[in-house]
Amino acid sequence: MRKVPGLAMLAVIALGGCAGSPGTRNAETVQMSADSEIEVLGAVRVTRHEGADDLVSGGLGLAGLRNPLPPPPADPMAPTATELRRMALHTNWRGIADLSPGGAVETRFPELPVVTGEEHAALLRLPGRHAPHRVLLQVPDGFDPGRPCLVVAPASGSRGVYGAISVAAPWALPRGCALAMTDKGAGTDVFDPASGTGTTLDGTRARAGAAPLAFVPPGFSQPRTDTRLLALRHLHSGDNPERDWGLHTLQAARWALDRLSEKFGRRIDADSTRVIAVAVSNGGGAVLQAAGHDADGLLDAVVAGEPNVTAAGARPLYDYATEAALYQGCALLDPRMEGIPFVGEPQRALAALRCKSLARAGLLEGNDVQAQAGDAYRRLVAGGWTRQALEQAGLNVSFDLWRAVAAGYAGAYARAPFDAMPCGYGYAAIDAAGQPVAASEPVLTLWGSLGPGIPPAAGIGLIDTRAGGIDPALPGLQCLRDLYQGEDETARALRTGIEETRVRAQPKVPTIVLHGAGDGLVPAVFSSRPYVAAALAADAPVTYWEVEHAQHFDAFLAVPEMFARYVPLLPYLWQALDQQWARLESGAPVAPSQVVRTQPRTTLAPLAAPQTGGLRTDPGANAITQADGGLRVPLD
């Protein structure tokens, strides 16, 4: 273990700018010295969890988590903190993990662990930032302060503080490791400017000024009866929190060590504690950011699954998301997309409409829909999209994921206020016809437990003021795409925000990066591969596993057309944790970089080795090699 100052904060780290007008921000240096205090907003909340309210699933177990509906509160108008917690656990397990009978979770954990212990919850804030981030420390009763271990797990996507529960809890807590989680400045805390209310630490609601809130928009002073629009922390804090995801992760770990020291009355610091960072998707990007920022040597090992990470020279998420938002809907009609999941007659009809609309706008060539679809497919391939990544387009288009991601991230990157988002987008509670209405208390209160962090979901919708014509979404999507190459103030601010999120691909501790070859939301070719290539070029200790037939959403594997085509990624992440643990325990080597060959299952029979194994100590022809400054992956 490396010597680290006890109860320290973070090393001096150079970050992208904060002060100044949009598009003209200068670089700033955020100093978090070894003897700085961690800023905690309000009191720390400590709760005991046992019996039918354990740490891992809130007493739901596999049976309760498989229920498509969350456990309802006794009074929807006034849910208790306990009810909100259980609903959040249900939402986040189901949003990430393969819970199907015989699926990834049941195969690895036939009896979902029941672990008793404490939760310590707090709101922490980085120096110089407006909004806090939620942190949650779970301390199992089996934690041994004489031989401490800590797993740090930032949430995936824009999820709340339980957003990594399915990834880390069943592995860490039964082992006796404490688990520190953070929503990394994103999360599900919604503020209603009309009523002046936001979310408190325990998930209930209060007026601004009456109690510490998890998020209040910058400049808010009194209720605004002139708006129905809502504000969300990831998108409207003005902090561009993605640039700080690694710092949020490290701060959560530091705070967790402080809390453990206080609880057990003895010094528990990074020098005496095994600290492993693990997460997926945006959380995977966060742990890689943390590894690059970890100048003090807080971490001992890192595991990043399907990370949203942008290395120097790689295409950022906003670039390829806005490209996909325009062209993937039309490309569904190309013969090379035949048979992919989530494409039926309704999707084909909308695809034909999108092809014609793009052609009329001069964005596609071709005299008929078939030729236009071929041109859309070719444009995507020319942009770097692989065949495997494009096969997830049916899911992305059917669930309108690209518009949700691009609209939300545009606001975050440009640091736009909730009522002046780029391209006329906004968020509001909606009625059955999709029209904005005044937000009700149940919607506002329950969204913190049911929402994924970025609408549309759970009663809050995406408002598109540019919508119109026969292809209503297209004007807004064109605007979002044009921003990436525009020269006005908003476009410059957006690109500045994007550049602030590029990572330093130089982790100092052994790091395993794993990615599905079929990931079409955060394709490996734009994220993990460039990151690993840059890390290897810097002689960083990085291992890369690319899993054949794995995509971004394990949670969809209960759908027949998905489980017949794909395998889950989480079993490989748990194997990566196993191997990192064995390395720390006994010096055992981890499996080398490789393409992991797999075989999807044909029925909902229990998973077997072709769906959860396949790692080789000598990958042979499956080896991933570096060539010409990049990675040579046998799948390509």
C-alpha positions as CSV (number, residue, x, y, z in Angstrom):
1,M,0.0,0.0,0.0
2,R,1.2,3.6,-0.6
3,K,1.6,6.1,2.1
4,V,-1.2,8.7,2.0
5,P,-1.8,11.5,4.4
6,G,-4.7,10.5,6.8
7,L,-8.0,12.3,6.5
8,A,-6.6,14.2,3.5
9,M,-8.5,15.7,0.6
10,L,-7.1,15.7,-2.9
11,A,-3.8,16.7,-4.4
12,V,-3.5,19.9,-6.4
13,I,-5.1,19.1,-9.7
14,A,-5.4,21.3,-12.8
15,L,-8.9,21.4,-14.3
16,G,-10.8,23.1,-17.1
17,G,-12.2,26.5,-16.4
18,C,-15.2,27.5,-14.3
19,A,-15.2,31.3,-14.0
20,G,-15.8,33.7,-16.9
21,S,-18.4,34.0,-19.6
22,P,-19.5,31.1,-21.8
23,G,-16.9,30.3,-24.5
24,T,-14.2,32.4,-22.9
25,R,-13.5,30.5,-19.7
26,N,-9.8,30.3,-18.7
27,A,-8.2,27.3,-17.2
28,E,-8.3,27.3,-13.4
29,T,-6.4,25.3,-10.8
30,V,-8.6,23.8,-8.1
31,Q,-6.4,23.3,-5.0
32,M,-7.5,20.6,-2.5
33,S,-4.5,20.4,-0.2
34,A,-3.7,17.5,2.0
35,D,-5.0,19.3,5.1
36,S,-8.2,20.7,3.6
37,E,-11.5,19.9,5.2
38,I,-14.2,18.2,3.2
39,E,-17.2,20.5,2.8
40,V,-20.3,18.7,4.1
41,L,-23.7,20.5,3.6
42,G,-25.8,19.9,6.6
43,A,-25.7,16.9,8.9
44,V,-24.6,13.3,8.1
45,R,-27.6,10.9,8.2
46,V,-26.9,7.5,9.7
47,T,-29.5,4.7,9.5
48,R,-29.5,1.0,10.5
49,H,-30.5,-1.7,8.0
50,E,-31.3,-5.2,9.0
51,G,-34.1,-7.8,8.8
52,A,-36.4,-7.0,6.0
53,D,-34.4,-3.8,5.2
54,D,-30.9,-4.9,4.4
55,L,-28.1,-3.0,2.6
56,V,-28.1,-4.9,-0.8
57,S,-31.8,-4.9,-1.8
58,G,-33.8,-3.3,1.0
59,G,-35.3,-6.8,1.8
60,L,-36.7,-7.2,-1.8
61,G,-34.4,-10.1,-2.8
62,L,-34.4,-11.4,-6.3
63,A,-38.1,-12.1,-6.3
64,G,-39.0,-8.5,-5.3
65,L,-36.5,-7.0,-7.7
66,R,-38.0,-9.1,-10.6
67,N,-41.4,-7.5,-10.0
68,P,-41.7,-4.9,-12.8
69,L,-43.4,-2.5,-10.4
70,P,-41.6,-1.0,-7.4
71,P,-43.0,-1.4,-3.9
72,P,-45.6,1.4,-3.7
73,P,-45.7,3.8,-0.7
74,A,-48.6,3.6,1.7
75,D,-49.4,7.2,1.0
76,P,-48.2,8.5,-2.5
77,M,-48.6,12.0,-1.3
78,A,-46.2,11.5,1.6
79,P,-43.9,8.6,1.1
80,T,-41.5,7.9,3.9
81,A,-37.7,8.0,3.6
82,T,-37.7,4.2,4.0
83,E,-40.2,3.7,1.2
84,L,-38.3,6.0,-1.1
85,R,-35.0,4.1,-0.4
86,R,-36.6,0.8,-1.2
87,M,-38.1,2.2,-4.4
88,A,-34.7,3.6,-5.4
89,L,-33.0,0.2,-4.8
90,H,-35.6,-1.5,-7.0
91,T,-35.2,1.1,-9.8
92,N,-31.5,0.9,-9.9
93,W,-31.2,-2.8,-9.7
94,R,-33.7,-3.2,-12.6
95,G,-32.1,-0.5,-14.6
96,I,-28.6,-2.1,-14.8
97,A,-28.6,-5.8,-14.0
98,D,-29.8,-9.0,-15.8
99,L,-32.3,-10.3,-13.3
100,S,-33.9,-12.9,-15.6
101,P,-34.3,-16.4,-14.3
102,G,-30.9,-18.1,-14.8
103,G,-29.4,-14.8,-15.7
104,A,-26.3,-13.0,-14.7
105,V,-27.2,-12.1,-11.1
106,E,-28.8,-15.5,-10.3
107,T,-25.9,-17.4,-11.8
108,R,-23.3,-15.5,-9.8
109,F,-25.4,-15.0,-6.7
110,P,-28.0,-17.8,-6.5
111,E,-29.2,-16.3,-3.2
112,L,-28.9,-12.6,-3.4
113,P,-26.8,-11.7,-0.3
114,V,-28.6,-10.3,2.7
115,V,-26.2,-8.0,4.4
116,T,-27.0,-6.0,7.6
117,G,-25.2,-2.8,8.6
118,E,-25.3,1.0,8.5
119,E,-25.7,3.6,5.9
120,H,-24.0,7.0,6.2
121,A,-25.4,9.6,3.8
122,A,-24.2,13.2,3.1
123,L,-24.0,16.0,0.7
124,L,-20.4,16.9,-0.2
125,R,-19.2,19.8,-2.4
126,L,-16.0,20.3,-4.3
127,P,-14.2,23.6,-3.8
128,G,-15.4,26.3,-6.2
129,R,-18.5,24.3,-7.3
130,H,-22.1,25.4,-7.0
131,A,-23.9,22.1,-6.4
132,P,-23.1,19.2,-4.1
133,H,-23.0,15.5,-4.9
134,R,-24.7,12.8,-2.9
135,V,-22.4,10.3,-1.2
136,L,-23.5,7.1,0.6
137,L,-21.3,4.8,2.7
138,Q,-22.6,1.3,3.5
139,V,-20.8,-0.3,6.4
140,P,-21.6,-4.0,6.7
141,D,-21.6,-5.6,10.1
142,G,-18.8,-7.9,8.8
143,F,-16.4,-5.0,8.3
144,D,-13.1,-5.6,10.0
145,P,-11.3,-2.3,11.1
146,G,-8.2,-4.3,11.6
147,R,-8.1,-5.3,8.0
148,P,-10.2,-2.8,6.2
149,C,-11.3,-2.7,2.6
150,L,-13.3,-0.1,0.7
151,V,-15.0,-0.3,-2.7
152,V,-15.8,3.0,-4.3
153,A,-18.6,2.9,-6.9
154,P,-19.9,6.0,-8.7
155,A,-23.3,5.7,-10.3
156,S,-23.8,4.8,-13.9
157,G,-25.5,7.1,-16.3
158,S,-27.0,10.1,-14.5
159,R,-28.6,7.9,-11.8
160,G,-28.9,8.7,-8.2
161,V,-26.6,7.6,-5.4
162,Y,-27.8,3.9,-5.6
163,G,-26.9,3.8,-9.3
164,A,-24.0,1.4,-8.8
165,I,-25.7,-0.9,-6.2
166,S,-26.1,-3.9,-8.5
167,V,-22.5,-3.5,-9.8
168,A,-20.7,-3.4,-6.5
169,A,-22.9,-4.3,-3.5
170,P,-23.3,-8.1,-4.0
171,W,-19.6,-8.4,-4.5
172,A,-18.3,-6.0,-1.9
173,L,-20.6,-6.2,1.1
174,P,-20.6,-10.0,1.8
175,R,-16.8,-9.8,1.6
176,G,-16.8,-7.4,4.5
177,C,-15.8,-4.4,2.4
178,A,-17.4,-1.0,3.0
179,L,-19.0,0.5,-0.1
180,A,-18.8,4.2,-0.9
181,M,-21.2,5.4,-3.6
182,T,-21.7,8.8,-5.2
183,D,-24.1,10.2,-7.8
184,K,-21.0,12.3,-9.0
185,G,-22.9,15.6,-9.3
186,A,-25.6,14.1,-11.6
187,G,-28.4,12.2,-9.8
188,T,-32.2,12.4,-9.6
189,D,-32.6,15.6,-7.5
190,V,-35.2,17.7,-9.2
191,F,-35.9,21.3,-8.3
192,D,-39.3,22.9,-9.0
193,P,-38.8,26.7,-9.5
194,A,-42.6,27.3,-9.4
195,S,-42.9,26.1,-5.8
196,G,-39.3,26.7,-4.7
197,T,-39.0,23.1,-3.5
198,G,-36.2,20.5,-3.8
199,T,-35.0,17.3,-2.4
200,T,-33.5,16.8,1.0
201,L,-30.9,14.3,2.1
202,D,-33.4,11.6,3.0
203,G,-35.3,12.0,-0.3
204,T,-38.3,14.0,0.9
205,R,-39.0,17.5,-0.2
206,A,-38.7,21.0,1.4
207,R,-38.6,24.6,0.4
208,A,-35.3,26.3,-0.4
209,G,-33.9,27.8,2.8
210,A,-36.0,25.6,5.1
211,A,-33.5,22.8,5.0
212,P,-30.3,21.8,3.1
213,L,-31.3,20.7,-0.4
214,A,-29.4,18.5,-2.7
215,F,-29.8,21.0,-5.5
216,V,-30.9,24.6,-5.9
217,P,-30.4,26.2,-9.4
218,P,-27.8,29.0,-9.5
219,G,-29.4,32.4,-8.9
220,F,-32.7,31.1,-7.5
221,S,-34.1,33.5,-4.9
222,Q,-37.9,33.0,-4.8
223,P,-40.6,30.9,-6.4
224,R,-41.3,31.6,-10.0
225,T,-45.0,31.2,-10.9
226,D,-44.3,32.1,-14.5
227,T,-42.8,28.7,-15.4
228,R,-43.6,25.0,-15.4
229,L,-40.0,24.0,-16.3
230,L,-38.0,22.0,-13.9
231,A,-34.3,22.0,-13.1
232,L,-32.1,18.9,-12.7
233,R,-28.6,18.9,-11.1
234,H,-26.6,17.2,-13.8
235,L,-28.0,19.5,-16.5
236,H,-28.6,22.8,-14.8
237,S,-26.0,23.2,-12.0
238,G,-23.7,25.3,-14.1
239,D,-20.8,23.1,-13.0
240,N,-20.5,20.8,-16.0
241,P,-20.1,18.0,-13.4
242,E,-18.8,15.5,-15.9
243,R,-15.4,17.2,-15.8
244,D,-15.3,16.5,-12.0
245,W,-16.6,12.9,-11.9
246,G,-13.2,11.6,-11.0
247,L,-12.9,14.2,-8.2
248,H,-16.3,13.3,-6.9
249,T,-15.2,9.6,-6.8
250,L,-11.9,10.4,-4.9
251,Q,-13.7,12.8,-2.5
252,A,-16.3,10.1,-1.7
253,A,-13.5,7.7,-0.9
254,R,-11.7,10.2,1.3
255,W,-14.9,11.0,3.2
256,A,-15.7,7.3,3.6
257,L,-12.3,6.7,5.2
258,D,-12.9,9.6,7.6
259,R,-16.4,8.2,8.5
260,L,-14.9,4.7,9.1
261,S,-12.2,6.2,11.3
262,E,-14.8,8.1,13.4
263,K,-17.1,5.1,13.6
264,F,-14.4,2.6,14.8
265,G,-12.4,5.1,16.9
266,R,-9.1,4.3,15.1
267,R,-7.2,5.6,12.1
268,I,-8.5,4.0,8.9
269,D,-6.7,5.6,5.9
270,A,-5.5,4.7,2.5
271,D,-2.2,3.4,3.8
272,S,-4.0,0.7,5.8
273,T,-7.1,0.1,3.6
274,R,-7.5,-1.8,0.4
275,V,-9.3,0.6,-1.9
276,I,-10.9,-0.6,-5.2
277,A,-12.8,1.7,-7.6
278,V,-15.4,0.0,-9.9
279,A,-18.3,1.2,-12.0
280,V,-19.9,1.0,-15.4
281,S,-20.9,3.5,-18.2
282,N,-20.6,7.0,-16.9
283,G,-19.4,5.6,-13.6
284,G,-16.8,3.7,-15.6
285,G,-15.6,7.0,-17.0
286,A,-15.6,8.4,-13.5
287,V,-13.3,5.7,-12.1
288,L,-10.9,6.2,-15.0
289,Q,-10.9,9.9,-14.4
290,A,-10.2,9.2,-10.7
291,A,-7.3,6.9,-11.6
292,G,-5.8,9.7,-13.7
293,H,-6.2,12.3,-10.9
294,D,-5.1,10.1,-8.1
295,A,-1.7,11.8,-7.5
296,D,-1.8,10.8,-3.8
297,G,-2.2,7.1,-4.5
298,L,-5.5,6.6,-2.8
299,L,-6.6,3.7,-5.1
300,D,-5.1,0.2,-5.2
301,A,-7.1,-1.1,-8.2
302,V,-9.6,0.0,-10.8
303,V,-12.2,-1.8,-12.8
304,A,-14.1,0.1,-15.5
305,G,-16.9,-1.5,-17.5
306,E,-18.2,0.0,-20.7
307,P,-16.8,3.4,-19.7
308,N,-18.1,6.7,-21.2
309,V,-14.6,8.1,-21.4
310,T,-13.0,10.5,-23.9
311,A,-9.2,10.3,-24.5
312,A,-7.2,12.9,-26.4
313,G,-8.1,12.7,-30.1
314,A,-11.2,10.5,-29.6
315,R,-14.7,11.4,-30.7
316,P,-16.6,12.6,-27.6
317,L,-20.1,11.4,-26.7
318,Y,-21.8,14.5,-27.9
319,D,-20.3,14.3,-31.4
320,Y,-21.2,10.7,-32.1
321,A,-24.6,10.9,-30.2
322,T,-25.8,13.8,-32.4
323,E,-24.6,12.0,-35.5
324,A,-26.5,8.9,-34.5
325,A,-29.6,10.9,-33.6
326,L,-29.8,12.1,-37.2
327,Y,-28.8,9.1,-39.1
328,Q,-29.5,5.8,-37.2
329,G,-33.3,6.1,-37.6
330,C,-32.9,6.1,-41.4
331,A,-30.1,3.5,-41.4
332,L,-32.5,0.9,-39.9
333,L,-33.8,0.3,-43.4
334,D,-30.4,-0.7,-44.8
335,P,-30.3,-4.5,-45.6
336,R,-27.2,-4.8,-43.3
337,M,-29.5,-3.9,-40.4
338,E,-32.0,-6.7,-41.1
339,G,-33.1,-8.7,-38.1
340,I,-31.7,-6.4,-35.4
341,P,-33.8,-6.1,-32.2
342,F,-36.5,-3.6,-31.6
343,V,-37.3,-3.0,-35.3
344,G,-40.9,-3.7,-36.3
345,E,-43.3,-2.1,-38.8
346,P,-43.8,1.1,-36.7
347,Q,-40.0,1.7,-36.6
348,R,-39.7,1.0,-40.3
349,A,-42.4,3.5,-41.1
350,L,-40.7,6.2,-39.0
351,A,-37.4,5.2,-40.6
352,A,-38.7,5.9,-44.1
353,L,-40.0,9.3,-42.9
354,R,-36.6,10.2,-41.4
355,C,-34.8,9.2,-44.6
356,K,-37.1,11.4,-46.7
357,S,-36.8,14.3,-44.3
358,L,-33.0,14.1,-44.2
359,A,-32.9,14.0,-48.0
360,R,-35.1,17.1,-48.3
361,A,-32.8,18.9,-45.8
362,G,-29.8,18.0,-48.0
363,L,-28.3,15.7,-45.4
364,L,-28.6,12.5,-47.4
365,E,-28.2,11.4,-51.0
366,G,-30.3,9.0,-52.9
367,N,-33.5,9.1,-55.0
368,D,-35.5,6.6,-52.9
369,V,-35.7,5.5,-49.4
370,Q,-33.5,2.4,-49.9
371,A,-30.7,4.5,-51.4
372,Q,-31.0,7.0,-48.6
373,A,-30.8,4.3,-46.0
374,G,-27.7,3.0,-47.6
375,D,-26.2,6.5,-47.5
376,A,-27.1,6.9,-43.8
377,Y,-25.4,3.6,-43.0
378,R,-22.3,4.6,-45.0
379,R,-22.0,7.9,-43.3
380,L,-22.1,6.2,-39.9
381,V,-19.4,3.7,-40.9
382,A,-17.3,6.6,-42.3
383,G,-17.6,8.2,-38.8
384,G,-16.1,5.1,-37.2
385,W,-19.1,3.1,-36.2
386,T,-18.5,-0.6,-36.2
387,R,-21.1,-3.2,-37.5
388,Q,-21.5,-4.6,-34.0
389,A,-22.2,-1.2,-32.5
390,L,-24.8,-0.3,-35.2
391,E,-26.7,-3.5,-34.4
392,Q,-28.0,-1.8,-31.2
393,A,-29.5,1.1,-33.2
394,G,-33.0,-0.4,-33.1
395,L,-33.0,-0.2,-29.3
396,N,-31.5,3.3,-29.3
397,V,-33.9,4.7,-31.8
398,S,-37.0,2.9,-30.4
399,F,-36.4,4.4,-26.9
400,D,-35.4,7.8,-28.3
401,L,-32.1,7.6,-26.4
402,W,-30.0,9.8,-28.7
403,R,-32.3,12.8,-28.4
404,A,-32.6,12.4,-24.6
405,V,-28.8,12.2,-24.2
406,A,-27.9,15.0,-26.7
407,A,-30.5,17.5,-25.4
408,G,-29.5,17.0,-21.8
409,Y,-25.8,17.0,-22.3
410,A,-26.0,20.1,-24.5
411,G,-27.4,22.0,-21.5
412,A,-24.8,20.6,-19.1
413,Y,-21.8,21.3,-21.4
414,A,-23.0,24.8,-22.2
415,R,-23.8,25.5,-18.6
416,A,-27.2,26.7,-19.6
417,P,-30.0,27.6,-17.1
418,F,-33.1,25.4,-16.9
419,D,-35.2,28.0,-18.8
420,A,-32.7,28.7,-21.6
421,M,-31.4,25.4,-22.7
422,P,-29.8,25.1,-26.2
423,C,-32.1,24.5,-29.1
424,G,-35.3,25.3,-27.2
425,Y,-35.4,22.1,-25.0
426,G,-36.6,22.0,-21.5
427,Y,-38.1,19.6,-18.9
428,A,-41.5,19.6,-17.2
429,A,-44.1,17.3,-15.7
430,I,-46.4,16.2,-18.5
431,D,-50.0,15.0,-18.8
432,A,-51.3,12.0,-20.7
433,A,-51.1,14.0,-24.0
434,G,-47.4,14.8,-23.4
435,Q,-48.2,18.5,-22.6
436,P,-46.4,20.4,-19.8
437,V,-48.3,20.8,-16.6
438,A,-47.6,22.1,-13.1
439,A,-45.6,19.4,-11.3
440,S,-47.5,17.5,-8.6
441,E,-46.0,16.5,-5.3
442,P,-46.1,12.8,-6.1
443,V,-44.2,13.3,-9.4
444,L,-41.6,15.5,-7.8
445,T,-41.1,13.3,-4.7
446,L,-41.1,9.9,-6.5
447,W,-38.8,11.0,-9.3
448,G,-35.9,10.9,-7.0
449,S,-36.5,7.2,-6.6
450,L,-37.9,6.3,-10.0
451,G,-36.1,8.6,-12.4
452,P,-32.9,7.7,-14.2
453,G,-31.4,11.3,-13.9
454,I,-32.3,12.5,-17.4
455,P,-35.9,12.7,-18.6
456,P,-38.1,11.6,-20.2
457,A,-39.1,9.2,-17.5
458,A,-41.5,8.8,-14.5
459,G,-43.8,11.6,-15.3
460,I,-41.2,14.2,-16.4
461,G,-40.9,14.8,-20.1
462,L,-38.5,16.4,-22.6
463,I,-40.1,19.6,-24.0
464,D,-39.1,20.4,-27.6
465,T,-40.2,23.8,-28.6
466,R,-38.8,23.4,-32.2
467,A,-41.0,20.3,-32.8
468,G,-43.1,20.6,-36.0
469,G,-43.7,19.3,-39.5
470,I,-44.0,15.7,-40.6
471,D,-40.8,14.7,-38.7
472,P,-41.3,16.7,-35.5
473,A,-38.0,15.8,-33.8
474,L,-35.8,16.6,-36.7
475,P,-35.5,20.4,-36.3
476,G,-34.2,20.1,-32.7
477,L,-31.8,17.3,-33.7
478,Q,-30.4,19.4,-36.5
479,C,-29.9,22.3,-34.1
480,L,-28.1,20.0,-31.6
481,R,-25.8,18.7,-34.4
482,D,-25.1,22.1,-35.7
483,L,-24.0,23.3,-32.2
484,Y,-21.0,21.0,-32.3
485,Q,-19.6,22.8,-35.3
486,G,-21.1,26.3,-34.8
487,E,-19.4,29.5,-33.9
488,D,-22.0,31.4,-31.8
489,E,-21.6,31.8,-28.1
490,T,-23.6,28.8,-27.1
491,A,-21.7,26.5,-29.5
492,R,-18.3,27.7,-28.2
493,A,-19.5,27.2,-24.6
494,L,-20.6,23.7,-25.5
495,R,-17.3,22.7,-27.0
496,T,-15.4,24.2,-24.1
497,G,-17.5,22.1,-21.8
498,I,-16.8,19.0,-23.8
499,E,-13.1,19.6,-23.9
500,E,-13.1,19.9,-20.1
501,T,-14.2,16.3,-19.9
502,R,-11.3,14.7,-21.7
503,V,-9.4,12.4,-19.4
504,R,-5.7,11.9,-18.5
505,A,-5.2,8.3,-19.6
506,Q,-2.4,7.5,-17.1
507,P,-3.7,5.4,-14.2
508,K,-0.9,4.6,-11.8
509,V,-2.5,1.4,-10.4
510,P,-3.5,-1.8,-12.2
511,T,-6.6,-1.0,-14.2
512,I,-8.9,-3.4,-16.0
513,V,-11.1,-1.9,-18.7
514,L,-13.8,-4.1,-20.2
515,H,-16.3,-3.4,-22.9
516,G,-18.9,-5.1,-25.0
517,A,-18.1,-5.4,-28.7
518,G,-21.8,-4.8,-29.4
519,D,-22.1,-1.7,-27.3
520,G,-24.0,0.7,-29.5
521,L,-24.6,3.5,-26.9
522,V,-21.0,4.1,-25.8
523,P,-19.1,2.2,-28.6
524,A,-15.7,0.8,-27.6
525,V,-14.2,2.3,-30.8
526,F,-14.9,5.8,-29.5
527,S,-14.2,5.2,-25.8
528,S,-12.4,2.2,-24.4
529,R,-10.1,1.5,-27.3
530,P,-8.7,5.1,-27.6
531,Y,-8.3,5.3,-23.8
532,V,-6.5,2.0,-23.6
533,A,-4.3,2.9,-26.6
534,A,-3.3,6.2,-24.9
535,A,-2.7,4.5,-21.6
536,L,-0.5,1.8,-23.1
537,A,1.5,4.4,-25.0
538,A,2.2,6.0,-21.6
539,D,3.2,2.6,-20.2
540,A,0.3,2.7,-17.8
541,P,-0.7,-0.7,-16.1
542,V,-3.9,-1.2,-18.1
543,T,-5.5,-4.5,-19.2
544,Y,-8.4,-4.5,-21.8
545,W,-11.0,-7.2,-22.3
546,E,-13.4,-6.8,-25.2
547,V,-16.4,-9.2,-24.8
548,E,-17.9,-10.6,-28.0
549,H,-21.7,-10.4,-28.1
550,A,-22.0,-8.0,-25.1
551,Q,-23.8,-4.7,-25.4
552,H,-24.6,-1.7,-23.1
553,F,-27.8,-2.8,-21.4
554,D,-27.7,-6.1,-19.4
555,A,-31.1,-5.2,-18.1
556,F,-32.7,-5.9,-21.5
557,L,-31.5,-9.5,-21.6
558,A,-34.8,-10.9,-20.4
559,V,-36.2,-9.9,-23.9
560,P,-36.0,-12.9,-26.2
561,E,-34.6,-11.1,-29.2
562,M,-31.9,-9.7,-26.9
563,F,-30.8,-12.8,-24.9
564,A,-30.6,-14.8,-28.2
565,R,-28.1,-12.3,-29.5
566,Y,-26.2,-11.0,-26.5
567,V,-24.4,-12.1,-23.3
568,P,-24.3,-10.0,-20.1
569,L,-21.2,-7.9,-19.3
570,L,-21.5,-7.9,-15.5
571,P,-20.2,-11.4,-15.0
572,Y,-16.9,-10.3,-16.6
573,L,-16.8,-7.2,-14.4
574,W,-17.2,-9.4,-11.3
575,Q,-14.4,-11.7,-12.6
576,A,-12.3,-8.5,-13.0
577,L,-12.9,-7.7,-9.4
578,D,-12.1,-11.3,-8.4
579,Q,-8.8,-11.1,-10.2
580,Q,-7.9,-7.6,-8.8
581,W,-8.6,-9.0,-5.3
582,A,-6.5,-12.1,-5.9
583,R,-3.7,-9.8,-7.2
584,L,-3.8,-7.7,-4.0
585,E,-4.1,-10.8,-1.8
586,S,-1.4,-13.0,-3.3
587,G,0.1,-11.3,-6.3
588,A,-1.8,-13.5,-8.7
589,P,-1.7,-12.2,-12.3
590,V,-4.8,-10.9,-14.1
591,A,-5.9,-12.3,-17.4
592,P,-4.1,-10.4,-20.2
593,S,-5.8,-8.2,-22.8
594,Q,-7.9,-10.2,-25.1
595,V,-11.1,-10.5,-27.1
596,V,-13.4,-12.8,-25.0
597,R,-15.2,-15.2,-27.3
598,T,-18.7,-15.9,-26.2
599,Q,-21.9,-17.6,-27.4
600,P,-25.4,-16.2,-26.6
601,R,-27.9,-18.6,-25.0
602,T,-30.8,-19.8,-27.1
603,T,-33.4,-20.1,-24.3
604,L,-33.9,-18.7,-20.8
605,A,-31.9,-21.6,-19.4
606,P,-29.3,-20.8,-16.7
607,L,-26.2,-19.1,-18.1
608,A,-23.2,-21.4,-18.7
609,A,-19.5,-20.9,-19.5
610,P,-20.1,-19.6,-23.1
611,Q,-22.1,-16.7,-21.6
612,T,-20.0,-15.9,-18.5
613,G,-16.5,-17.4,-19.0
614,G,-14.0,-17.6,-21.8
615,L,-11.2,-15.6,-20.3
616,R,-7.9,-17.1,-21.3
617,T,-4.5,-16.9,-19.6
618,D,-2.9,-17.2,-23.0
619,P,-5.3,-15.5,-25.4
620,G,-3.4,-16.6,-28.5
621,A,-5.3,-15.4,-31.6
622,N,-7.7,-13.5,-29.4
623,A,-4.9,-11.2,-28.2
624,I,-5.3,-7.5,-28.4
625,T,-2.2,-5.8,-29.7
626,Q,-1.1,-2.2,-30.1
627,A,-0.3,-1.1,-33.7
628,D,0.2,2.2,-35.4
629,G,-0.7,4.1,-32.2
630,G,-4.0,2.3,-31.8
631,L,-5.4,-1.1,-30.9
632,R,-5.7,-4.1,-33.1
633,V,-8.8,-6.0,-32.0
634,P,-9.4,-9.4,-33.8
635,L,-13.1,-8.7,-34.0
636,D,-12.5,-6.1,-36.6
